[in-house]
Amino acid sequence: MNALRISEAVSLAIHSLVLLAQNGREYRKVKELAQEIGVSEAHLAKVFQRLARVGLVESVRGPQGGFQLARPKESISLLEIYEAIEGPVSEERECLLHRKHCPFGECVFGGVVEKVNREFRTYLASKTLLDIAKGG
């Protein structure tokens, strides 16, 4: 089991947007993407609704329609995708028990939670769809 958990929705968003990035300006249907990734079309459609709402993808209806990236792949970071689905990645100290003050006075995990969040956020911010699509 991984200590860092990434939701299925975030994983679907990143994987499907990488496929769009590799595809150029061609529109892709959710059904095709879902089959290629091997996931539920209904779940992927909900993910694409969120991505469209924040302007990461655009859609066109009709037989030749589907989704494509709304911006150049080099301008879309993995952090933007993650935060479109999950909300902001905090760098602030947050109690894992969702309390204002730790019942033990000091967090039993020390500063590791903040460190992992900071490194995770920095990594996501440093990678674009272009980086991932070309294998970097």
Backbone as a ProteinNet text record, in pm:
[ID]
protein_1_A
[PRIMARY]
MNALRISEAVSLAIHSLVLLAQNGREYRKVKELAQEIGVSEAHLAKVFQRLARVGLVESVRGPQGGFQLARPKESISLLEIYEAIEGPVSEERECLLHRKHCPFGECVFGGVVEKVNREFRTYLASKTLLDIAKGG
[TERTIARY]
83.8	0	88.3	51.7	124.2	79.8	174	139.8	66.2	105.3	40	-71.2	-190.8	-304.7	-353.1	-368.9	-421.7	-554.4	-658	-792	-799.9	-896	-917.6	-953.8	-1030.4	-1070.1	-948.4	-853.4	-731.3	-650.6	-638.3	-564.4	-627.7	-760.3	-830.6	-807.1	-813.5	-793.8	-654.4	-553.4	-416	-392.2	-430.7	-407.4	-480.5	-604.8	-679.6	-628.1	-584.2	-529.7	-394.4	-317.5	-192.7	-224.9	-328.2	-368.7	-409.4	-483.3	-519.8	-395.7	-300.6	-176.3	-96.6	-99.5	-27.7	-98.9	-224.2	-310.6	-315.3	-247.9	-254.4	-386.5	-441.4	-564.8	-687.8	-676	-789.5	-882.8	-1012.2	-1111	-1121.1	-1132	-1146.3	-1273.6	-1343.8	-1466.5	-1433	-1514.1	-1494.5	-1500.3	-1589.4	-1603.3	-1471.1	-1406.7	-1278.3	-1169.3	-1163.6	-1062.4	-1083.2	-1208.5	-1239.8	-1197.4	-1222.8	-1182	-1030	-962.1	-816.3	-752.2	-809.4	-755.7	-807.3	-924	-983.1	-1060.6	-1141.5	-1218.1	-1363.4	-1444	-1585.4	-1605	-1683.6	-1713.5	-1790.1	-1882.2	-1962.3	-1873.3	-1779.5	-1690.5	-1601	-1546.9	-1461.1	-1539.3	-1665.3	-1748.7	-1765.1	-1781.9	-1793.9	-1663.6	-1552	-1421.6	-1406.9	-1446.6	-1435.3	-1527.4	-1640.8	-1727.4	-1653.6	-1582.2	-1505.6	-1392.7	-1323.4	-1211.5	-1259.8	-1375.9	-1433.1	-1475	-1530.3	-1576.3	-1462.7	-1341.5	-1228	-1144.7	-1188.7	-1123.2	-999.2	-984.4	-869.8	-898.3	-1025.6	-1064.3	-1182.6	-1201.4	-1319.4	-1384.2	-1513.7	-1585.4	-1663.6	-1686.2	-1769.3	-1863.5	-1990	-2089.8	-2091.2	-2146.3	-2165.1	-2072.7	-2091.8	-2017.7	-1865.8	-1821.7	-1678.3	-1629.1	-1718.2	-1687.8	-1616.3	-1610.6	-1542.5	-1473	-1362.9	-1286.6	-1146.3	-1092	-951.3	-903.2	-773.2	-717.3	-760.7	-792.7	-835.4	-716.8	-600.3	-478.2	-363.9	-253.1	-137.1	-89.4	-45.1	-4.5	111.9	194.3	306.6	261.9	136.6	88.1	-3.8	-22.7	-109.8	-25.3	-18.9	60.7	-23.1	47	-22	-90.1	-33.5	-95.2	-232.3	-243.5	-373.5	-476.8	-434.5	-525.9	-567.5	-468.5	-497	-594.6	-565.9	-648.7	-786.4	-799.4	-930.5	-1023.5	-965.3	-1044.5	-1055.7	-945.7	-941.9	-942.4	-916.1	-901	-754.2	-723.8	-584.2	-507.7	-379.9	-289.1	-231.3	-257.8	-214.9	-68.5	-1.5	134.3	134.4	16.5	1.5	-2.7	30.1	20.2	-127.3	-169.3	-307.7	-310.2	-394.6	-409.1	-481.3	-426.7	-489.5	-620.5	-641.8	-768.3	-867.6	-829.2	-913.2	-947.7	-851.5	-869.1	-780.8	-819.8	-738.8	-606.8	-609.7	-490.7	-477.2	-355	-329.1	-356.1	-426.6	-453.6	-326.2	-215.9	-90	4.1	-44.5	37.4	119.5	183.7	263	228	220.5	179.9	269	206.4	282.1	362.8	329	401.6	511.7	531.4	633.4	600.5	697.5	675.6	664.6	653	656.1	536.2	419.4	301	320.3	366.9	391	499.5	604.9	714.7	666.1	588.2	536.6	443.4	354.3	263.5	341.1	443.1	524.8	596.3	659.6	731.2	635.8	519.5	419.1	371.2	339.3	293	400.5	524.9	635.9	652.8	644.9	657.7	545.5	420	306.7	315.9	360.7	372.7	483.1	583.8	698.7	678.1	572.9	548.6	426.8	443.7	331.3	287.8	175.5	130.5	232.3	300.2	406.1	515.5	559.5	664.9	623.6	501.3	454.5	427.3	367.7	332.6	456.5	567.5	690.3	777.8	726.5	798.7	898.8	880.7	974	916.4
-117.8	0	124.2	220.7	346.9	438.9	509.6	607.5	725.5	762	870.2	810.2	857.5	805.5	910.2	867.9	955.4	895.5	977	926.2	873	786.4	732.7	844.5	942.5	1053.3	1133	1159.2	1230.9	1146.4	1018.8	929.2	925.9	918	919.1	1050.8	1160.7	1292.5	1302.8	1266.4	1278.8	1185.3	1059.1	963.7	1004.2	1045.8	1080.2	1210.2	1306.3	1429.3	1405.4	1311.2	1274.2	1214.8	1131.8	1077.4	1189.1	1288.1	1401.2	1478.8	1494.1	1566.2	1493.6	1362.6	1283.9	1286.2	1325.5	1316.8	1442.2	1547.5	1671.2	1741.6	1797.5	1876.7	1796.2	1667	1582.3	1565	1571.2	1548	1398.7	1366	1225.4	1211.5	1103	1075.5	1008.1	1036.3	977.2	825	774.8	628.9	566.7	628.2	577.7	583.8	696.9	713.4	611.4	592.4	496.2	355.6	319.3	187.4	174.9	279.1	276.1	262.5	332.9	326.9	203.9	153.7	37.4	75.4	182.7	231.3	254.9	287.1	314.6	443.4	433.4	550.9	654.7	609.8	701.8	780.4	711.3	779.6	879.3	839.7	928.5	1049.4	1029.8	1142	1245.7	1200.1	1293	1369.3	1300.5	1365.4	1472.8	1441.7	1538.4	1658.7	1639.2	1753.2	1851.2	1799.2	1886.5	1956.4	1881.2	1938.4	2048	2028.7	2130.1	2252.9	2231.8	2342.4	2438.9	2385.9	2471.6	2513.3	2475.7	2522	2445.5	2321.3	2241.3	2166.9	2137.1	2073.2	2149.2	2130.7	2185.3	2073.5	2086.8	1979.4	2033.4	1942.7	1969.5	1851.2	1881.1	1774.3	1726.7	1608.7	1557.9	1443.1	1384.6	1265.3	1285.2	1404.2	1431.7	1499.3	1511.6	1584	1499.7	1554.4	1491.8	1598.2	1560.7	1653.1	1671.4	1790.5	1818.6	1914.4	1930	2023.8	2165.1	2243.8	2381.9	2477	2430.8	2511.9	2424.9	2486.3	2406.2	2313.9	2195.7	2096	2140.9	2230.4	2278.6	2379	2423.6	2522.1	2460.8	2329.4	2262.8	2176.1	2214.5	2137.4	2025.8	1925.8	1818.5	1873.7	1978.8	2040.5	2098.1	2163.7	2217.5	2106.4	1995.9	1883.4	1827.8	1803.7	1750.3	1841.4	1972.1	2064.9	2085.7	2062.6	2069.6	1961.4	1849.9	1737	1738.8	1760.9	1745.9	1876.2	1987.8	2113	2136.1	2248.7	2286.8	2187.7	2168.4	2088.6	2184.8	2157.6	2247.5	2227.1	2338.6	2332	2369.8	2400.2	2438.6	2313.4	2331.9	2222.5	2195.4	2073.4	2034.2	1905.9	1904.4	1784.8	1676.5	1557.4	1447.4	1403.2	1446	1418.7	1533.2	1631.5	1747.9	1828.8	1846.7	1927.5	2051.3	2153.6	2276.2	2251.9	2169	2141.5	1991.3	1941.8	1798.9	1759.2	1649.9	1607.3	1566.3	1549.4	1511.8	1630.2	1749.3	1868.9	1894.4	1792.1	1801.2	1680.7	1702.9	1595.9	1472.8	1355.1	1230.7	1199.6	1264.4	1242.6	1345.8	1432.4	1535.6	1622.8	1659.2	1743.5	1666.2	1533.1	1452.5	1479.5	1505.1	1530.2	1657.7	1763.3	1888.9	1870.4	1796.3	1773.4	1698.1	1593	1514.6	1600.5	1677.4	1764.4	1867.2	1926.5	2027.7	1965.9	1849.4	1783.6	1738.2	1685.9	1641.1	1759.8	1870.9	1990.6	2044.2	2047.7	2096.3	2009.1	1877.6	1786.6	1811	1813.7	1833.3	1966.3	2070.1	2202.3	2205.2	2118.6	2121	2037.7	1958.6	1871.3	1918.5	1926.7	1962.1	1839.3	1853.2	1744.5	1715.2	1817.8	1797.3	1707.1	1733.8	1652.1	1504.9	1480.2	1342.6	1276.5	1352.5	1296.9	1254.3	1322.9	1286.3	1191.3	1150.4	1052.3	1111	1236.2	1300.4	1314.1
0	0	0	-81.2	-87.5	26.3	84.9	187.8	125	4	-68.5	-153.1	-132.5	-208.8	-307.6	-430.5	-534.4	-576.6	-576	-605.6	-748.6	-769.2	-903.3	-1000.3	-953.4	-1040.3	-1087.6	-998.2	-1037.2	-1135	-1105.9	-1194.4	-1334.2	-1339.2	-1468	-1541.4	-1468.4	-1530.2	-1590.9	-1514.3	-1563.6	-1681.2	-1667.7	-1776.5	-1904.9	-1893.3	-2014.1	-2077.2	-1995.3	-2053.7	-2119.2	-2067	-2135.3	-2272.6	-2278.7	-2409.1	-2504.9	-2454.9	-2540	-2583.3	-2493.3	-2525.3	-2633.4	-2631.3	-2731.9	-2866.2	-2865	-2981.3	-3066.2	-3025.2	-3102.1	-3082.5	-3188.2	-3178.9	-3219.2	-3229.2	-3265.4	-3146.2	-3172.5	-3066.4	-3038.5	-2910.3	-2868.6	-2786.7	-2810.2	-2735.4	-2602.4	-2500.9	-2368.9	-2378	-2460	-2474.3	-2521.4	-2621.6	-2673.3	-2566.3	-2496.3	-2391.6	-2279.5	-2240.1	-2133.5	-2174.1	-2298.7	-2347.1	-2349	-2392.8	-2401.2	-2262.4	-2164.9	-2028.8	-1954.3	-1996.1	-1929.3	-1804.6	-1815.3	-1700.2	-1739.7	-1639.8	-1660.5	-1740.5	-1846.3	-1927.3	-1845.8	-1761.4	-1679.5	-1583.4	-1519	-1425.6	-1499.8	-1613	-1690.5	-1741.1	-1777.9	-1823.5	-1712.5	-1588.1	-1474.6	-1453.6	-1469.3	-1456.6	-1564.4	-1687	-1795.7	-1775.2	-1709	-1676.9	-1586.9	-1487.3	-1396.8	-1471.9	-1557.7	-1633.5	-1728.4	-1787.1	-1876.9	-1797.3	-1679.7	-1595.7	-1560.2	-1541.1	-1505	-1626.5	-1745.9	-1867.2	-1909.9	-1864.7	-1908.8	-2039.4	-2063.9	-2189.7	-2247.2	-2377.1	-2443.6	-2521.7	-2543.2	-2611.6	-2730.2	-2823.1	-2939.5	-2952.5	-2971.5	-2989.7	-3135.1	-3152	-3286.7	-3319.9	-3438.8	-3478.5	-3483.4	-3517.9	-3523.2	-3395.4	-3298.6	-3176	-3072.7	-2954.5	-2842.7	-2760.6	-2697.9	-2614	-2669.1	-2643.5	-2670.8	-2562.8	-2552.1	-2456	-2491.9	-2391.3	-2414.2	-2426.5	-2381.3	-2386.6	-2435.7	-2472.6	-2514.8	-2401.5	-2439	-2339.2	-2252.5	-2302.7	-2221.3	-2115.2	-2122.3	-2024.4	-1918.4	-1923	-1824.9	-1733.9	-1607.1	-1510.9	-1448.7	-1398.3	-1327	-1201.8	-1143.2	-1025.7	-1060.7	-1175.2	-1217.9	-1231.4	-1289.2	-1308.5	-1172.4	-1086.2	-952.8	-878.6	-878.3	-802.7	-865.7	-995.5	-1060	-1005.8	-967.2	-917.7	-765.3	-696.1	-550.3	-471.7	-537	-464.3	-432.5	-371.1	-347.2	-259.4	-294	-211.2	-108.5	16.3	122.6	157.6	183.3	235.9	383.3	434.6	574.3	661.5	787.3	884	909.5	883.3	905.6	986.8	1086.1	1169.1	1089.2	1088.6	1015.9	1081.6	1204.5	1273.8	1253.8	1172	1139.6	1263.7	1351.3	1472.2	1464.2	1540.5	1542.9	1615.7	1718.1	1797.8	1815	1802.8	1819.7	1965.2	1987.4	2124.4	2199.6	2127.4	2189.8	2206	2175.5	2186.5	2062.2	2012.8	1890.3	1803.6	1674.7	1582	1597.3	1606	1619.9	1493.8	1382.6	1257.8	1236.4	1334.2	1319	1199.7	1121.8	1004.5	875	883.8	761.3	670.5	727.3	644.4	562.6	627.9	556.3	450.7	485.2	391	267.1	288.4	175.8	90.6	153.6	78.3	-3.4	56.9	-12.5	-132.8	-112.1	-222.1	-332.3	-293	-389	-472.5	-406	-474.3	-569.1	-523.3	-605.7	-729.4	-712.7	-826.6	-927.6	-879.4	-969.5	-1042.9	-974.2	-1036.4	-1141.4	-1125.8	-1217.4	-1343.9	-1348.6	-1464.4	-1542.1	-1673.6	-1760.9	-1839.9	-1906.9	-1993.9	-2103.4	-2150.7	-2251.3	-2196	-2072.5	-2010.6	-2004.9	-1961.7	-1943.1	-2079.2	-2171.4	-2303.1	-2381.1	-2359.6	-2431.4	-2350.3	-2233.1	-2153.3	-2056.3	-2016.7	-1925.8	-1794
[MASK]
++++++++++++++++++++++++++++++++++++++++++++++++++++++++++++++++++++++++++++++++++++++++++++++++++++++++++++++++++++++++++++++++++++++++

